[in-house]
Amino acid sequence: MGNDLLSNMALTIDYDDITTWAPEFTTALQPYIPKFIKTTLRSAIPECLEDAMDILFRVADREEIIDATIKWISAGTIVAYHGSRLTLADRVSVQREGLRPLTASDRHKIIIEKLSPHTRWNEVSHRLDSIIDSFGPRMKIGRREGQVHATLSKSGLMNSFNHYLSYGSEFDQRVAIELLGIEGKELLSLYGERTLIQLVFPGNVALQAVHPHFSIDDLRDRGDIPNMVSQFIGAWSYRLAHDDFDPTDLMEDCGMIFYSQVPSCWIADIEVLGV
C-alpha cells in the first residue's frame, strides 16, 4: 500500500538529500526567477540561508516564489522521521498499526516497567498517577496528549535533538525526571533500542503538520514565510551560491505534529540503530 502511495506522486522529497530534489524545484520555480539568478547569488556570496533568500526576493517576486513552493511540496510526497526507543514487540506493532497518538493513561504500565528497577521506586511510585495526569490531561509544560511528532531532517534527529533516540518518548522523560530526577531519565535508556522510523506521506499533509498552531495564511498575512517552505527556498537558493552546501550540516529542526494515528502505509522503513 505504501508503494502505491509513492507511485501516485510526482516526486519523493527528502530534505537532507538536496541533489535529488533541487533540479525538480528549479523547474517548479523557473517561470518566476530570472535566468541570471545563479550568477547573482554566487556574486553576492551570501553568508547564510536567510541572506540567500533575501537576494532571491530582491530579483524575483516573493509571493510567487512562496506560492510555487507550496504547490511543489503539495504535489509530491515528503520524507520525515520519528525517533524513539522501541523493543522488537513495539516495532512489530508500529509496522502493523502505525504510530498512535499519545494517551497519557496508557503510559502507566510501560513507565512502571522502565522505572521500577530504581532502588527508590517504592518510595516514589505512589506519585506516578498524579504526575501522569499532570503532564497529560492537565497539560503541565504544554499539551502532549493526542499527538504524534516527526521532523523533516534525519540529520537533525540523529545529531542534534537526539534525546528521543536516547531516552524515548518525551512524555516518559518528563515523568521520569519528575519522579526520580536524572537517574530516572537514565533508566529510560535501558529500554529497547534506538529506533529510527522513516515516514513518507503526501506533501499537503506535511504542510498542515508543520503548522499546528498558525495556518499558512496566518503566517503570510503577518509577513512570514510558512514553515517548511522557508527551509526549501533557503536551502535551494544557498546551494546556488555554494555548490558544496549540504543541508545535513544544518541539522534542521522542522517539526510536524499529527493529531490522529499515522497509518502503517506511511511507514517506509524502521531502522534499528542499536543500544
Secondary structure, 3 states (H helix, E strand, C coil): CHHHHHHCCCCEECCCCHHHHHHHHHHHHHHHCCCCHHHHHHHHCCCCHHHHHHHHHHHCCHHHHHHHHHHHHHHCEEEEEEEEEECHHHHHHHHHHCECCCCHHHHHHHHHHHHCCCCCHHHHHHHHHHHHHHHCCCCCCCCCCCCEEEECCHHHHHHCCCHHHHHCCHHHHHHHHHHHHHHHHHHHCCCCEEEEEEEEEEHHHHHHHCCCCCCHHHHHHCCCCCCCHHHHHHHHHHHHHCCCCCHHHHCCCCEEEECCCECHHHEEEEEEEEC
